[in-house]
Amino acid sequence: MIGRRRPVTPFLPRGNLTTRWDERDSKGALVPDGTYTLKLTAPPADGSGPALTVSQTVRVSQGAAVRRDFTNNSSWAPDGIGDALTLTSSGVVSYRPGDGTGGFGKAMSASGWPSSVTLVPFGDLDGDRRNDVLVRFGSGELRVYRTMLGQAFTTTTPHTSLGKGWNQYDVLTSPVDLTGDGRPDLIARKASTGELFLYKGTSAGKLSARVRIAGNWSGYKKIVGVGDLNGDGRGDLLAQDRSNTLWRYDGNGSGGFGSRVKVASGWGTSYNVVVGVGDITGDGRADIVSRDTSGNLWRNNGNGSGSFGPRTKIASGWQTYKGVY
């Protein structure tokens, strides 16, 4: 007589489940700083009933640095949203964190800076997961400052000199990575000739020797590094000519730019500042912010294909700042 086989009940663990995320993607690369929603789905062990799903939102602030992101409105750690820097005539430099809805939050400030400095918000030059800031002094010396997590940008922030003679340039701006090596790069225009030069970021955390990439660009009154405007993963430039036509130069991935593309006519006649602040609306697209001569601050949302939507007023009273970067 053959007996009936009894079903075997599998061992089912009981207790709390603890999960950890190392802030890397499926390929092992650090994810960009920002806010993520993690979802855990646990099907019932006996196959009966629906699966249990639990989700939680977490903020990553020690992943890969996001363009123009230095701080945020609450914990002061990077949040994946672009920020602006301001300078007053009394030498106060402030982070103005983007709020993710198209505006800026409260200032994180530090005094003691010479009012003659020029600030160039940069990418992560030394690979420490923090965006750096280039500062040109009145003497012509250029320094790279290694910003600190959750701390104001001060004169004592760790820094390295990049040499002197930088007063020969009337434009210093970073479109981010122009060469495809993952490091930020610098564009400089020589005031006396209008020549455009590329300084590539290096693995040593400094800048390479300059390479001339264009002839006379003196016809442009503004040249602005704006990050990736057209969605191809390369840094781009905006240039406003003296007839107030706005042009876009797409990075070609090898340190130069393609032919210019007209973006708008009669644009920005009253603007004295135009800044590529990165994404401040939270949609993943690069935006620009402009200040007019009355001190009003305007935002144009990037559309992800190389142009912008209509402007939106986001602040007033910004004429009190000597510089907006």
Secondary structure as GFF3:
##gff-version 3
##sequence-region A 1 325
A	DSSP	beta_strand	34	42	.	.	.	ID=ss1
A	DSSP	beta_strand	52	60	.	.	.	ID=ss2
A	DSSP	beta_strand	83	87	.	.	.	ID=ss3
A	DSSP	beta_strand	93	97	.	.	.	ID=ss4
A	DSSP	beta_strand	108	110	.	.	.	ID=ss5
A	DSSP	beta_strand	118	121	.	.	.	ID=ss6
A	DSSP	beta_strand	132	136	.	.	.	ID=ss7
A	DSSP	beta_strand	142	146	.	.	.	ID=ss8
A	DSSP	beta_strand	159	161	.	.	.	ID=ss9
A	DSSP	three_ten_helix	166	168	.	.	.	ID=ss10
A	DSSP	beta_strand	169	176	.	.	.	ID=ss11
A	DSSP	beta_strand	185	190	.	.	.	ID=ss12
A	DSSP	beta_strand	196	200	.	.	.	ID=ss13
A	DSSP	beta_strand	211	214	.	.	.	ID=ss14
A	DSSP	beta_strand	220	227	.	.	.	ID=ss15
A	DSSP	beta_strand	236	241	.	.	.	ID=ss16
A	DSSP	beta_strand	246	250	.	.	.	ID=ss17
A	DSSP	beta_strand	261	264	.	.	.	ID=ss18
A	DSSP	beta_strand	271	278	.	.	.	ID=ss19
A	DSSP	beta_strand	287	292	.	.	.	ID=ss20
A	DSSP	beta_strand	297	302	.	.	.	ID=ss21
A	DSSP	beta_strand	308	315	.	.	.	ID=ss22
A	DSSP	three_ten_helix	318	320	.	.	.	ID=ss23
A	DSSP	beta_strand	323	324	.	.	.	ID=ss24
###
